[in-house]
Amino acid sequence: MDVKFSRYDTADYLKSEEDIVAYLDAVMEDGEPGLIAAALGDVARARNLSQLARDVGMSRQGLDKALSGEGNPSLATVLKVAQALGLRLSWKVDNASHSTGV
């Protein structure tokens, strides 16, 4: 009996804005730049990578490479991608590692 498996792609499960935000928040908790870039790539694929590339002024291949696990997108690229996706970056205090020095 042959068992067939399909390739898992996170992008297939990012159906709503809430899914996307929860996924990106979880990835940001780790703080690993390569993982964050790859997660943005997952979101880009879920939202039509070709159109997103046009919206940020990059080639599809260039954006795909930048948002891969090995990519190293500039902050400008990350901000453009976030804006094109209707997202914004925000900062919050990390209470686990924040020290007031007192």
C-alpha positions as CSV (number, residue, x, y, z in Angstrom):
1,M,0.0,0.0,0.0
2,D,1.5,3.3,-1.1
3,V,1.0,6.2,1.3
4,K,1.1,9.6,-0.4
5,F,2.1,12.7,1.6
6,S,1.7,16.2,0.4
7,R,4.3,18.9,1.2
8,Y,3.4,21.0,4.3
9,D,3.3,24.7,3.6
10,T,2.4,27.1,6.5
11,A,1.0,29.5,3.9
12,D,-1.9,27.1,3.3
13,Y,-3.0,27.7,6.9
14,L,-2.8,31.5,7.1
15,K,-6.4,32.2,6.1
16,S,-7.3,35.2,8.1
17,E,-5.7,38.4,9.4
18,E,-5.9,37.0,12.9
19,D,-4.0,33.8,11.8
20,I,-1.3,35.9,10.2
21,V,-0.9,38.2,13.3
22,A,-0.8,35.3,15.7
23,Y,1.8,33.5,13.5
24,L,4.0,36.5,13.2
25,D,3.7,37.3,17.0
26,A,4.7,33.7,17.8
27,V,7.7,33.9,15.5
28,M,8.8,37.2,16.9
29,E,8.9,35.7,20.4
30,D,11.9,33.6,19.2
31,G,13.6,36.6,17.7
32,E,15.6,34.6,15.2
33,P,16.1,36.9,12.1
34,G,16.1,34.0,9.6
35,L,12.9,32.6,11.1
36,I,11.2,36.0,11.0
37,A,12.2,36.4,7.3
38,A,10.9,32.9,6.5
39,A,7.6,33.7,8.4
40,L,7.2,36.8,6.3
41,G,7.8,34.7,3.3
42,D,5.0,32.3,4.4
43,V,2.6,35.2,4.8
44,A,3.7,36.6,1.4
45,R,2.9,33.3,-0.3
46,A,-0.4,33.1,1.5
47,R,-1.3,36.6,0.2
48,N,0.0,36.3,-3.4
49,L,3.8,36.7,-3.6
50,S,3.7,38.1,-7.2
51,Q,1.3,40.9,-6.3
52,L,3.2,41.7,-3.1
53,A,6.4,41.9,-5.0
54,R,4.9,44.4,-7.4
55,D,3.5,46.4,-4.4
56,V,6.9,46.7,-2.8
57,G,8.8,47.3,-6.1
58,M,10.8,44.1,-6.2
59,S,10.9,41.1,-8.5
60,R,9.1,38.0,-7.4
61,Q,12.3,36.1,-7.2
62,G,14.1,38.8,-5.3
63,L,11.4,39.0,-2.7
64,D,11.1,35.3,-2.4
65,K,14.9,35.1,-1.8
66,A,14.9,37.9,0.7
67,L,12.0,36.3,2.6
68,S,13.5,32.8,2.7
69,G,15.2,31.3,5.8
70,E,18.6,32.2,4.3
71,G,17.5,35.7,3.2
72,N,18.6,38.8,5.0
73,P,16.0,41.5,4.1
74,S,16.8,45.1,5.0
75,L,14.6,46.9,7.5
76,A,13.3,48.9,4.6
77,T,12.2,45.8,2.8
78,V,10.5,44.4,6.0
79,L,8.7,47.7,6.5
80,K,7.5,47.8,2.8
81,V,6.3,44.2,3.0
82,A,4.5,44.9,6.3
83,Q,2.8,48.0,4.8
84,A,1.8,46.2,1.7
85,L,0.2,43.4,3.8
86,G,-1.7,46.0,5.9
87,L,0.5,45.4,9.0
88,R,2.7,47.5,11.1
89,L,5.6,46.8,13.4
90,S,5.3,47.8,17.0
91,W,7.5,47.7,20.1
92,K,6.8,46.5,23.6
93,V,8.9,46.1,26.7
94,D,10.3,42.6,27.2
95,N,9.7,42.2,30.9
96,A,11.7,39.0,31.1
97,S,14.9,40.6,30.0
98,H,14.3,44.3,30.8
99,S,16.2,45.7,33.8
100,T,15.8,49.2,35.2
101,G,19.2,49.1,36.8
102,V,17.8,49.7,40.2
